[in-house]
Structure formats: C-alpha cells, structure tokens
Amino acid sequence: MPVAPSHPRQSAASVAESRAALLKHAARDAVDYLETVNTRPVAPTREAVNALAALRGPLPDGPTSPEAVLHLLSEYGSPATVANGGGRYFGFVNGGCLPAAMAAGWLVSAWDQNSAFQVQSPVSVALEETALDWVRQLLGLPAGCGGAVVTGATMANFAALAAARHALLARAGWDVESDGLFGAPPITVVVGEEVHSSLIKALGMLGMGRNRVVRVPVDGQGRMKADSLPPLDANTILCLQAGNVNTGAFDPASVLCPIARAAGAWIHVDGAFGLWATVSAEHKRFTHGYDQADSWATDGHKWPNIGYDCGIALVREPKHLKAAMAVEAAYLVQGDQREPSHYNPELSRRARGVELWAGLRSLGRSGMAEIVERTSSHARRFAAGLRAAGHQVLNDVVINQVLVSFGGPEKTLRVVGRLQKDGTCWCGSTVWQGHTAMRISVSSWATTVEDVDRSLAAMLKAAEDEATD
Ligand SMILES: *Cc1c(COP(=O)(O)O)cnc(C)c1O
C-alpha cells in the first residue's frame, strides 16, 4: 500500500508525484462515471445502497492511503449515486452540471480558495462579482443591484429577507441587527398560498415566524389572486413567486408590484428557477413586472445547470444586505472594497462563484435561453404524449414542469413506484390542490428528445402494467 503523502519520511518530490497520480486517477474515475451514468438505472439499486455499509463504521485508528480512499469511493460510492448527471432525472427541480462548470469546480478544488475577503482570493471575488452582475443582466434587473452567491435559493431567500427586515425596521427607527426582534415594531409578511416551503423556513430562521404570515388565495395554477391581496403598507414584505415548484406558474407581478410599490411595501421575489424564463424571448412574458421588486432569490444549480451548491441573492439597494450581513472584528478586513463576507451569511466559503462564472460564460445569453426553451419544449412533449395516451395533465405546461395523474391517488402513487423501480427515468410524486400527481421537471441541459421519448415510453408502460396487473 502506498505511504500517505503526509508521511514525514516522504520527500517533497514524491509527495507531488503521488498527488499527481491520485488526481489523474480521480479524473479518470470521474470521466468513467460520467460515461456510464446515462446507461445505468437512474435510481441506485438496493444492492448498491446496501453496499454503502463498507464506507460506514468507526474511523480507523491509523491512516488509509489516498489511493485506497479514492478506490472506496469509486467502488462503493459511485454505484449508490442518483444519476442526476444523466438526461433522465426529472425529480424535484434538479438541474445537471454543465461541463464548463464541472471543470471549473475541479480547478476550484485545486485552488482551495477562501472567498470571504478580497485579500484571501482576488480571483474568486472578481469572478463572483462578475457572475453576479451577469445574473442581474440576464434576469433583466436594475443596475446597481448587489448580492451574494450562496448555497441555494433557501439561503438566497434568507439573505434577501434579512435585507428586507433591516430596511423596513430601520425605516421604523429600529436597529434589528443590534437589538433583535424582541419589542420591535411588527412587520407583516404576505405570501401566496403556494409559497415555497424554503421561504417559510427562511422566515423562521429570521425570527419572523413560519406561521406569522398572511396567505393570499391562489388560482388553479397556484398564482396569487390579485383581487385577494390584503391592504399593504410600509411595514409589509410582499413575497412573490416566479415559477411554482409544481406547476411552473408565475404570480402576476405586473399587477401586484405597482400596488405594493405605491404602498411602500418591500417586494421580494422567490424565483429559484422561474426567473430564468426572462432570458428566453419565448417565455419572457411570464416574468413581466418582476424587475420592480426590491430583492430576488434564485438558483444557479437549477435551470442554469451550474452544479451544487449555487444560489444567488440580489438586492436593489445592496446597502440593506450589507447592514444585515456585515461581519466586524479587528482582524477581519474592513475598507472601501466590496468584501463578499459583508453581503453573505457565511464567512469562509469555497469559490462557488467561479463555477457560476464558468457555466454562464460557456452558455452566453443565447445558451441560457436555449436551455430554457429546450427543457420547456421537452415538458410539452411529455404532456402531449401523456395526454395522447389518455392520462390527465393537471397543469398548464407554461415552462418545464408537468403534473400528471394516472387515476386515483393510490393508483398514481403505484405507477410512480413502478416507474422508479424500472429505472429508465426518475420522477417524484406530489399533491397538487388535493390531487395526487406525478411530477416531471425537465431541468437538465443533458436531456435529449431521445431521453424524453424513452422516459415517456417507460411512463406509459408503468401505467399499462398497473392497469393490467
Ligand atoms: C427549489 C426552490 C427553492 C429552494 O431552493 P434550494 O436551492 O433547494 O435551497 C425555493 N423556492 C423555489 C420556488 C424553488 O423551486
């Protein structure tokens, strides 16, 4: 067994040599993995999951060589993955990972940068700032917006709502960062009935209460009903949603935003994936009006296919985000430069902005539009094929989301179970306004028409087998 490179008897040259061999081996294993990911069952087999036992157990007393560690991962880890990197994973709203973003991620691991401060990583800060501004431009948001690259839309909602909380309470003469929420003037948070659970969680983490919200009724697609909007004032945060996680529907921002702005309310947009529809000429109409908001949360790891973990918070007046997030200590960097940590809930962080930069740079505006259009057209193809076979599509397929019922709740769940077991593709289930449904989200750059047709055939077969059994 090779000696661990940390071994004091190894020379610097041999440490470098064994590291080079290890990394080349890891790259080879990764490439091999990706070459087979589209031909294996999408969900791992039960045997593969059971075999993970080899990686559990107590930490050995002595070292294990890095080669042996890598071998364990490839041997037992790879088969127990979900084939998110292939073209037939349609669960949740999971994007894939663009080649440029993946390659950048490998380099970022080699760079091992801490992205907290400029002085720790000029490259990370430069690329993160550039990528944030590219996101702002792609989403058609106002110049001057600033923000943070975070782990996902949950943290983007958290960061943006912290900025909202600061701004509203500062206006009411209350310093929430110093004095907390005990005794503070109340803030009303208005959400749609179909608000995403992560936004509610973010409100809980911010001390604003998971249940202390006013829920606005929605229509059959999950869009907030404008005529049911409660009175808003300057102590209100109105949370709009661009892209419902089930139907893909958009709250009517062009109607709601002018009302909220006139009332002096803060408008926050949860646009984890839907906001990216803006980039496509064909889908732009759905996001009309969202640029009037004060803050936005979105994901790099969903529609843009940047890979995990990548979320983005943007705020119209970044000073509010800074007031909520700035860190202060004598040894930390202060000064005039933009320091990521002053806008981010985290301090030490990997350079995930570099992957965002690389993915967006590889796509360009037209590449991003193409992902939106291609995946949405795949969704329409699924819906048409399912309808043609007599199954009920429950939503208007406006972007990349499809909800389908195969009959009653039990039957639909059994069909989903059969499909998951078959392994051609993977879809989850949901309950949409009382109806149990299978949910198809086409979010990966890697999905081809052939993937759609193979998956559709597997869905129809699962439904047929259920009917005849
Ligand atoms: C996925 C999603 C979230 C949560 O995003 P994460 O990246 O998983 O934290 C929030 N809101 C909406 C609308 C989503 O689709």
The ligand as a Gaussian input file, in Angstrom:
#p B3LYP/6-31G(d) Opt

LIG

0 1
 C      -36.028000      24.886000      -5.263000
 C      -36.754000      26.059000      -4.776000
 C      -36.376000      26.700000      -3.586000
 C      -35.281000      26.173000      -2.694000
 O      -34.066000      26.137000      -3.379000
 P      -32.773000      25.371000      -2.826000
 O      -31.751000      25.713000      -3.844000
 O      -33.132000      23.921000      -2.806000
 O      -32.450000      25.885000      -1.482000
 C      -37.052000      27.834000      -3.226000
 N      -38.073000      28.306000      -3.961000
 C      -38.480000      27.710000      -5.100000
 C      -39.606000      28.303000      -5.874000
 C      -37.832000      26.575000      -5.546000
 O      -38.201000      25.988000      -6.685000

